[in-house]
Every structure is written in structure tokens, then in C-alpha cells.
């Protein structure tokens, strides 16, 4: 039984945050657990309110996991403020967890801020040196590095800059690429660049893509996959989730978390 922990915010709409993470863990045959950092009131139209947990409450949730069940890999999502980031970082060190995936969630699809400005320095100072993989989108990578990212060369420079914070592996996602035909995710493993490409899907139903992608990587790491294989499978998982749309709500709908499994079953039956 492989185990994965998500330390993130709750999405009442079910498309992102811990809800997306737990669904992804389940679909990829990993036992999922959670430590909630904040409760959000949101739906496909946007975030209406954010209620952060006390840092001590976050720490106690992590302790409950660490002292009993343990975990083979974990991911962080929405951490909201500096105090929570410091607490999470301390607990990761206390339990010696190394398979740490950091999804530096900053802005919701509708534009709501999910990370306080003063928390960015805490993220870079306290959490990034503990990260095995970081998975920013282009706007997040720009905030963290101070660079403008327009080209593939810019992505590579940003990846190197992020690695200098102590991150072992960097994935800069291509969802915000200017290329209208494809999305290219760049993996930097410290001495090698690998690009994972997929066709761009014309859809507004992309809520929770970042959460789902990073949790798929986490699940695969928990099962012992290499970084390259984990990112490759996560790319296929999220592509299937986007292509096979779920029509829910009137705004930015969620991705389809069961699409990858169903496609795999269909292929097996076809054989």
C-alpha cells in the first residue's frame, strides 16, 4: 500500500485543492491523506472567501499522519501565509520526508490571491530547499524568479534560477505558453532538460489542472517511479482529464479525474 499526503486548501467546488488531489491519488492506486491549510468558499465562477487554518492546526494534522500512517510522498498546494509555510517546512524536516512536491499555488483561475505577498519570501527560504520537485506555471515562475518568461530559453533560465534555491527538480508548466497549438512542460533535472508536449485543448474547463498534475506526480513518486516517468505519466493523466471534459457549473469547470483510468480500461478491452 503506497501512501501520499496533500497539504493544501479545501475547494468546496471539488475541482481543485485537496479534493482534486485525493481524487487523483485514488485514480492512480495510492492511499491519499490530507492536512488542510485553508477552507475556501468557491465554485466554477471563482473564489468567494478564504478561511485559513491556524498554523498550529495544520501542524497537528501533519503530526497525526507522521506519527501513525506515514507517507511515501507528499505535495503542498495552497499554503496561504508565511506562518503556515514555516510550520509545514518544520514538520517535513521533523519526519525526514524527502519526496516533496511543491505546487506554489498563488492565484486562482478567477484571479483571487491564494498566497499572501509576504509569504513568497518564506516559500523561497523555508520550503523550496526541501522540495524534490517544484511545479510552477509560467506566472508563478516569474514571481519566484523575477524573470520574464516568453520563450523556451526563458523557461530554461527560470528553471536554473529555481534550482539555485535548492530545488532538486523543476517542472515549468506550459499552460500559459503563447503557442496556440501545444502546451510544453519543461523538466530540469539539474543537468538535463526534457520537454513534454501535448496538444492544446480549446476549453474553459481547466479548473484544478495544476493541483491534479502535481498530485499525479506525487502519486507516481510514492510508487517508486523516476522523476522523468512520474512527470510523463502526470502529463498523460492531465491531458486525458482536460480532453474528456466535465460539464459542471457555468464558469471554469473542473477536469475529469476518472478519464485516464477509463481510457486505460478501454485500451485493455480493445486488446
Buried (B, 14 or more C-beta within 10 A) or exposed (E): EBBBBBBBBBBBBBBBBBBBBBBBBBBBEBBBBBBBBBBBBBBBEBBEEBEBBEBEBBBBBBBEBBEEEEBBBBBBBBBBBBBBBBBBBBBBEEBEBEBBBBBBBBBBBBEBEBBBEEBBEBBBBBBBEBBBBBBBBBEBBBBBBEBEBEEBEBBBBBBBBBBEBEBBBBBBBBBBBEEEEEBBBBBBBEEEBBEBEBEBEEEEBBBBBBBBBBBBBBBBBBBEBEBBBBBBBBBBBBBBBBBBBBEBBEBBBBBBBBBBBEBEEEEEEEE
